[in-house]
Amino acid sequence: MAKMEFIPKWIAWEITGRCNLNCIHCRSASSISSDEGEFTLERAKWFIDEMVGFCSPVVVLTGGEPLLRPDIFDIARYGTEKGLRMCLATNGTLVTPEVCKKIKESGIKMVSLSLDGSTPEIHDNFRRQPGAFEASVKAARLFKEHGIEFLINSSFTKRNIRDVENVYRLAKSLGATAWYLFMIVPVGRGEEVLAELIDAAQYEEILRWHYHLEKKEREMLVRPTCAPHYYRILAQMAKEEGESLKRRSLKFSTGGAKGCVAAQLIAFVDCHGDVKPCSYFPLAAGNVFEKGFKDIWFNSKLFNELRDFKAYKGRCGQCEYINVCGGCRARAYAYYGDYMAEDPHCSYVPLRMRKGLARKVKD
């Protein structure tokens, strides 16, 4: 494929490594004593100029907890002035009426909020912080009160998977624009909950439940995240039911019925300037302080390997749904040490492999 077919549409930018929580699944193992990072305000403005030099992505200011930075709204305002759609990802604990006022003044268009349980007992256990649930709910109500669009991200393991429907209903009742169901990738502190990850069969069951949920939900966008084989399930079930594959999308979406878009439409830039395919991928393609972001995006070995679907291995490499799914490259690396390997959380056996097995049995 031509290089210009891959243009960044969505960039997650870690503007600080510091966080006031110690959540069990944190991809970066952030804490209040973590490194702030290399992006001073001037360097942040320089990087925004780097981005707008060749693309115009949605930019999500994340962390750590980005509201710990006193100049976060200066960064957001500069991005807005440069024509970027600036967004914010927060755990909600530092949201106040004054923060809401600054969010609106800086031009931030969307805020993502974390909610991993429908009760304080479940959410606070997941976040390892008493009061985290009440803080998130309060933040959602403040966003609603101040006319700030927000979406809710919910991460699940065995410890809270039975609460998934209740969390969905809570997100809707709070007035979220969207609800994203996250399937955890075991990196950072997430490696500590490796034994708690749901297995491939239950994963499939949850995604099939989500298919039916999405069919009936008309008021709020619902979408699984870090679950690329949902789009294989989507194609299969739509075909079974004679449904159209036309997808609804919102203006903040990366767009289209497509699974993993790491290094294709999205990237993650950590607080030290390392550019990675996504926030759960531990390997860097380059550093923006050493090479230009454009150069890294188009010319890095890592990014170009991930765009070569024909080189994928195992079941992913044989799968007829490779172009709509792609498998999770971060999970493949976490489990096998090979980001081109098959997705360990997908139970599907490709048609080509089934036919090959059938021929062997027949012979």
C-alpha positions in Angstrom: 0.0 0.0 0.0 1.1 3.5 -0.6 2.4 5.3 2.4 0.0 8.2 2.0 -2.9 5.8 2.7 -1.7 5.9 6.3 -2.2 9.4 7.9 -2.6 9.9 11.6 -6.2 10.7 12.5 -5.9 10.3 16.3 -3.0 10.9 18.6 -2.9 10.1 22.3 -0.3 12.3 23.9 1.0 11.7 27.4 1.8 15.1 28.7 2.8 13.9 32.1 3.7 10.5 33.7 2.4 11.5 37.1 -1.0 10.3 38.4 -2.8 10.6 41.7 -4.2 7.0 41.5 -2.5 3.6 41.4 -5.0 1.6 39.2 -4.5 -2.1 38.9 -4.4 -2.1 35.1 -2.4 1.1 34.4 -0.4 0.6 31.2 2.4 2.9 32.4 2.4 2.0 36.2 1.9 5.7 36.9 1.9 7.2 40.4 2.3 10.6 42.0 6.1 10.2 42.1 6.4 9.3 38.4 8.4 11.4 36.0 6.7 14.5 34.6 8.4 14.0 31.3 10.2 16.1 28.7 7.4 18.3 27.3 7.8 21.7 28.7 5.2 24.2 27.5 7.5 25.4 24.8 8.4 21.9 23.7 4.7 21.0 23.7 3.9 23.9 21.4 6.8 22.9 19.1 5.4 19.3 18.9 1.9 20.7 18.0 3.6 22.6 15.2 5.3 19.3 14.1 1.9 17.6 13.9 0.1 20.3 12.0 2.9 20.4 9.5 1.6 17.2 7.8 -1.7 16.1 9.5 -4.6 17.3 11.5 -5.5 14.6 14.0 -7.7 14.5 17.0 -5.3 15.0 19.9 -6.1 13.5 23.3 -4.1 14.9 26.2 -3.6 12.1 28.6 -1.3 10.8 31.3 -0.8 9.8 34.0 -3.4 12.4 35.1 -3.1 15.4 32.8 -5.0 17.7 35.1 -1.9 17.5 37.4 -0.2 19.8 34.9 -0.8 23.5 35.7 -0.3 24.5 32.1 -2.5 21.8 30.5 -5.0 24.4 29.3 -2.3 26.5 27.7 -1.3 23.4 25.7 -5.0 22.7 24.8 -5.6 26.3 23.8 -2.5 26.4 21.5 -3.7 23.2 19.8 -7.1 24.6 19.3 -5.6 27.8 17.8 -3.7 25.6 15.4 -6.9 24.0 14.2 -6.6 20.7 16.1 -9.5 19.0 17.8 -8.2 18.8 21.3 -9.6 16.3 23.8 -8.8 15.3 27.4 -8.6 12.0 29.2 -9.0 12.1 33.0 -9.8 9.9 35.9 -12.2 12.5 37.1 -10.9 13.0 40.6 -9.6 16.6 40.0 -12.6 17.9 38.1 -14.2 21.0 39.6 -16.5 23.8 38.3 -13.4 25.9 37.7 -11.7 23.1 35.7 -14.9 22.8 33.6 -14.8 26.5 32.9 -11.1 26.2 31.8 -12.0 23.1 29.6 -14.5 25.2 27.7 -12.3 28.2 27.4 -9.3 26.2 26.1 -11.4 24.7 23.3 -11.3 21.1 24.4 -14.1 19.4 22.5 -14.4 16.0 24.3 -13.4 14.6 27.7 -13.0 10.9 28.4 -13.8 9.7 31.9 -12.9 6.3 33.5 -15.7 4.3 35.2 -14.9 0.6 35.9 -17.8 -0.4 38.1 -21.4 0.6 38.8 -20.8 0.8 42.6 -18.1 2.4 44.8 -17.1 -1.1 46.0 -16.3 -2.3 42.4 -14.8 0.9 40.9 -12.7 1.8 44.0 -11.3 -1.7 44.2 -10.3 -1.5 40.6 -8.8 2.0 41.0 -7.3 1.2 44.4 -8.6 4.5 45.8 -11.6 5.0 48.2 -13.8 7.8 46.8 -12.7 7.3 43.2 -16.2 6.2 42.1 -17.9 9.2 43.7 -15.4 11.5 42.1 -16.0 10.1 38.6 -19.8 10.3 39.0 -19.4 13.9 40.2 -17.2 14.8 37.3 -19.8 13.4 34.8 -22.5 15.5 36.4 -20.3 18.6 36.3 -19.5 18.0 32.6 -23.2 17.7 31.9 -24.0 20.8 33.9 -21.4 22.8 32.0 -22.3 21.5 28.5 -19.1 19.5 28.0 -19.4 16.4 25.9 -17.9 13.4 27.6 -17.5 9.7 26.9 -16.9 6.9 29.5 -14.2 4.3 29.2 -14.7 1.1 31.2 -12.0 -1.6 31.6 -12.9 -5.2 32.5 -11.2 -8.2 34.0 -12.6 -11.2 35.8 -13.1 -9.1 39.0 -15.7 -6.8 37.4 -16.9 -8.5 34.2 -20.2 -9.4 35.7 -20.9 -5.7 36.2 -20.6 -4.9 32.5 -24.3 -4.3 31.8 -24.7 -2.3 35.0 -21.8 0.0 34.0 -23.3 0.5 30.5 -26.6 1.5 32.1 -24.8 3.9 34.5 -22.9 5.5 31.7 -26.1 6.1 29.8 -27.9 7.5 32.8 -25.1 10.0 33.4 -25.6 11.4 29.9 -22.3 10.2 28.2 -22.0 10.8 24.5 -20.3 7.4 24.2 -19.4 4.3 26.2 -16.2 2.4 25.3 -15.8 -1.1 26.6 -12.0 -1.7 27.1 -10.5 -5.2 27.0 -7.3 -4.9 29.0 -3.9 -5.4 27.4 -1.4 -6.8 30.0 1.3 -4.1 30.0 2.7 -1.8 32.7 0.9 -2.6 35.9 -1.6 -4.5 33.8 0.9 -7.4 33.9 0.0 -7.8 37.5 -3.6 -8.8 36.6 -2.6 -11.3 33.9 -4.3 -14.1 35.7 -7.5 -12.0 35.9 -7.9 -11.5 32.2 -10.9 -13.1 30.8 -10.3 -16.1 28.4 -10.9 -16.2 24.7 -14.3 -17.9 25.0 -15.7 -15.4 27.4 -14.1 -12.6 25.4 -16.1 -13.9 22.4 -19.3 -14.0 24.5 -18.9 -10.4 25.7 -18.3 -9.2 22.1 -21.4 -11.0 20.8 -23.4 -9.4 23.7 -22.0 -6.0 22.6 -23.2 -6.7 19.0 -26.8 -7.0 20.1 -26.4 -4.0 22.4 -25.1 -1.8 19.6 -28.0 -2.9 17.4 -30.6 -1.6 19.8 -28.7 1.4 21.3 -29.8 4.7 19.6 -28.9 7.4 22.0 -25.3 6.7 22.9 -22.4 5.4 20.8 -21.2 2.1 22.1 -17.9 0.5 20.9 -15.5 -2.1 22.2 -11.9 -0.8 22.3 -8.7 -2.9 22.1 -11.0 -5.7 20.8 -10.2 -5.8 17.1 -11.9 -9.1 16.5 -15.2 -7.5 17.3 -15.2 -6.4 13.7 -14.8 -10.1 12.6 -17.8 -10.9 14.9 -19.7 -7.9 13.5 -19.2 -9.2 9.9 -20.2 -12.8 10.9 -23.3 -11.9 12.8 -24.5 -9.3 10.4 -24.2 -11.9 7.6 -26.1 -14.4 9.7 -28.9 -12.0 10.3 -28.9 -10.4 6.9 -28.0 -7.0 8.3 -26.1 -4.1 6.6 -22.6 -3.4 7.8 -23.1 0.4 7.7 -21.7 1.7 10.9 -22.7 4.8 12.9 -19.8 7.0 13.9 -19.3 10.3 15.7 -17.1 13.2 14.7 -14.4 12.2 17.3 -14.2 8.6 16.0 -11.2 7.3 14.0 -14.0 6.1 11.7 -15.0 3.0 9.9 -15.6 -0.6 10.8 -12.0 -1.6 11.5 -10.3 -3.3 14.4 -6.7 -2.5 15.2 -5.6 0.8 13.6 -2.3 1.1 15.6 0.3 2.7 13.3 -2.3 3.0 10.6 -4.5 5.8 11.9 -3.4 6.3 15.5 -0.3 6.6 17.5 0.8 7.3 21.1 3.4 9.7 22.2 4.7 9.2 25.7 5.9 12.0 28.1 9.5 11.4 27.0 8.7 11.9 23.3 8.8 8.2 22.3 6.3 7.4 19.5 4.5 4.1 19.8 1.8 2.4 17.7 -0.7 2.7 20.5 -0.7 3.4 24.3 -0.5 -0.4 25.1 2.5 -1.1 22.8 5.7 -1.0 24.8 8.2 -0.6 21.8 9.0 2.8 20.3 9.3 3.6 16.6 11.4 6.7 17.4 11.6 9.8 19.5 10.3 13.2 18.4 13.2 15.0 20.0 15.6 13.0 17.8 13.6 12.6 14.6 10.6 14.5 13.2 7.2 13.0 13.9 6.5 12.8 10.2 9.7 10.9 9.5 8.9 8.4 12.3 5.3 8.0 11.1 6.2 7.2 7.5 9.7 5.7 7.7 10.1 3.8 10.9 10.6 0.0 10.6 8.1 -0.8 13.3 5.2 1.2 11.9 5.8 -0.1 8.4 6.0 -3.7 9.6 2.7 -3.3 11.4 1.1 -2.1 8.1 2.2 -5.2 6.3 -0.8 -7.4 7.0 0.5 -10.2 4.7 3.4 -10.7 7.1 1.3 -11.4 10.1 1.8 -14.9 11.6 -0.3 -17.7 13.0 -4.1 -17.6 12.7 -4.0 -13.8 12.0 -1.8 -14.4 9.0 -4.2 -17.0 7.6 -7.4 -15.2 8.5 -9.9 -14.0 5.9 -10.9 -11.1 8.3 -7.3 -9.7 8.5 -8.3 -6.4 6.8 -11.1 -5.6 9.1 -9.6 -7.0 12.3 -5.8 -7.3 12.3 -5.6 -8.7 15.8 -4.2 -6.9 18.8 -0.4 -6.4 18.1 0.2 -5.3 21.7 -1.3 -8.5 23.1 0.7 -10.6 20.6 3.9 -9.0 21.8 2.9 -9.3 25.5 2.2 -13.0 25.2 4.7 -14.1 22.6 7.3 -11.4 22.4 6.4 -11.1 18.7 4.1 -8.3 17.6 3.5 -10.0 14.3 2.2 -13.2 16.0 -1.5 -14.1 16.3 -3.8 -12.5 18.8 -3.9 -14.8 21.8 -7.3 -13.6 22.9 -9.1 -14.6 19.6 -10.6 -18.1 19.4 -11.5 -18.0 15.7 -9.9 -20.6 13.4 -9.6 -19.1 9.9 -11.4 -20.8 7.0 -8.2 -21.5 5.2 -6.9 -23.4 8.2 -10.1 -25.4 8.6 -10.1 -26.4 5.0 -6.4 -27.5 5.3 -7.3 -29.6 8.4 -10.3 -31.1 6.6 -8.1 -32.1 3.7 -5.6 -33.8 6.1 -8.4 -35.7 7.8 -9.8 -36.8 4.4 -6.4 -37.9 3.2 
